[in-house]
């Protein structure tokens, strides 16, 4: 359920998803899709988020996650604290609180946005832990907080080496004690239409692979 695509979640669709048995649901609160950063932490923005969240609850979702992001342009410690308190007060089972990282060479980096300084970002991280802990959440990963017993099983699987399969360009897998990734070059991946998971690396792809086209690097999974 995206609380920011149109400003209002679809209650009928929410009910259909809930009744289909697809639990848990994630209430993805993405600032940049609809709202400018000047609205982060304002009453109008948080009111829209709260409305979408309540709609999901009324539709029958009993396990909800909310994603938040700090270190955004025009964001400050006060607005971040307010966002944390409002979201925690809604009592989702899980909260992911990420810090914005701008990668060089991206359109966002080229705009050179005005961001909180390093000290303010540090305080945002500290206050995240302090505020969420006061609402009964415990930190089980750098950016993830949960009520007791509501930790994300997908996240925990990476630490316990639970097997998983990834499909599509650049996807990673852990299967039969082997880690591997698919081709990262979309063009090359497309050339192997029909059987892309089993072809060797093509031109322009920097993955180190064996004859089965897989990257058998013994290092940590990309996601970590």
HELIX and SHEET records of a PDB file:
HELIX    1   1 UNK A   11  UNK A   19  1                                   9    
HELIX    2   2 UNK A   31  UNK A   34  1                                   4    
HELIX    3   3 UNK A   37  UNK A   39  5                                   3    
HELIX    4   4 UNK A   43  UNK A   58  1                                  16    
HELIX    5   5 UNK A   77  UNK A   89  1                                  13    
HELIX    6   6 UNK A  107  UNK A  110  1                                   4    
HELIX    7   7 UNK A  118  UNK A  134  1                                  17    
HELIX    8   8 UNK A  153  UNK A  159  1                                   7    
HELIX    9   9 UNK A  186  UNK A  191  1                                   6    
HELIX   10  10 UNK A  196  UNK A  198  5                                   3    
SHEET    1   A 5 UNK A  25  UNK A  27  0                                        
SHEET    2   A 5 UNK A  64  UNK A  70  1                                        
SHEET    3   A 5 UNK A  94  UNK A  99  1                                        
SHEET    4   A 5 UNK A 144  UNK A 146 -1                                        
SHEET    5   A 5 UNK A 138  UNK A 141 -1                                        
SHEET    1   B 2 UNK A 172  UNK A 175  0                                        
SHEET    2   B 2 UNK A 178  UNK A 181 -1                                        
END                                                                             
